[in-house]
Amino acid sequence: MKLSTAIAKRVSNLLREKNMTQYRLEKITAISHNTMQALMSERYTSVNFRTIMQIIRGLGMTTAEFFDDPIFEREDLEID
C-alpha cells in the first residue's frame, strides 16, 4: 500500500468517526476542494507534510493521534 493511500484512508475513516464532511474539513483547513479531492482520490503520488498537518489540526488531533493507526504500521507501506 502506498503512503498516499494510507493517508486518504485514515482521513476518510476519521471523517466518518467525527461525523464530518470533506467539505467541512476543507473550510476549516482552507485547503482547496481540488487539493482535497486529489488527496482523497489518491491522485497525488506524494502528500505534502504541510497539507497533512493542516488536516490533522482541522480534525482537532495531534500528530501522534493521527499516525497512531495500524494502517501506518503495515510492512507493505510504500514510501514513494
Buried (B, 14 or more C-beta within 10 A) or exposed (E): EBBBEBBBBBBEEBBEEEEBEBEEBBEBBEBEEEBBEBBBEBEBEEBEEEBBEBBBBBBEBEEEEBBEEEBBEEEEEEEE
